[in-house]
Amino acid sequence: MARRRYTPRLKAQVVLEVLSGGKTPGQVAKAYGVHPNSVQLWKRRFVERAPEVFAGDTAVNEYERRIRDLEQLLGKKEVEIALLKNFLGGRG
């Protein structure tokens, strides 16, 4: 049997409805025609990844810093390679 695919928007809507507390996960699953286990899985993923929403700026800044560091290292290695080529080329 083929697995059904659900859009991220639908998953978020289902999870938010469960988290609002108005209905049980089973009731929400039935209303959307989704298996209750899927609802529980989506809810767990949503809650586990929630801190990432607020860490977005921090993560981007960290990646940008890492890219700067790697670009500097690359520049240094290019200089070293050029010096070695000149040194080795001059001895031939």
N, C-alpha and C positions, 0 to 999 in steps of 0.2 A: 504494500500500500504506500502511495506517495505521501511524503510529508507536506503539510501545508506551510506556506511561507506567510509570515505576518510582517507588516510594515513596522518600522521603528515607531512611527506615530501612533499606531494602534496599540503597540505594546506599552508605550508610555501612558496612553489614555487608560488602559486597563489597570496598570499599576497605580496610577494616581487615584483611580476610583476605589481601589482596594485600600490604599493608604488613607483615604478620606474617612474611612470607618463606617460609612453608611450601610455597606453591604459586606457580607462575608466573601472571601475569595471564591468559594464555590458558587455563590449567587452571581458574582461578576463573570466568572468563567461561563456559566450557563447563558447569561445575557449576551455574551459576545460569541458564543459557539466555540469556545476555546477549552482545551483540556485543563482541569484544575492544576495538574502538575506543572503545566506551562506557565500558568499564572504565578505559582509559587516560585518557579525558577526566575521568571522575569523580575519579580519583586526582590528576590535575593540579590540578583545582579544590580538592579537599580540602587538598592541601599548600599551595596558594597562600593559602587562607583560614584556615589554622591559626593564624596570629598574631592574628586577630580574636577567637578564643576567649579568649585571655589578655589582650586589650586591652579587653574588655567594660566593666569598671569605669571605665577611663580615658575611653572613648568616651562613656559615660553622663554622667560628670562634665563633660566638655567640652560636651555638648549642654545639660545643665542650666545651665552657666555662660552659654552663648550665649542661652538662653531668658531668663535673668535680665537680661542686657544689653539684649535686645530689648524686654523689658517696661519697663525704665527709660527707654529711648528713646521708646517709645510714650507713656509718662506725660508726658515732657517735651513731646512734640509736641501732646498734648491740651491742656496748659497754654498753649502758644503759640497754638493755634487759638482757645482761649477768650479769650485776651488780644486777639488780632486781631479777633475778632467784637465784643468790647466796644468796641475802638477805632474800628472802622468803623461800628458801629451807633450810636455816640454822635455821629457827625459828620453823620448824615442829617438 
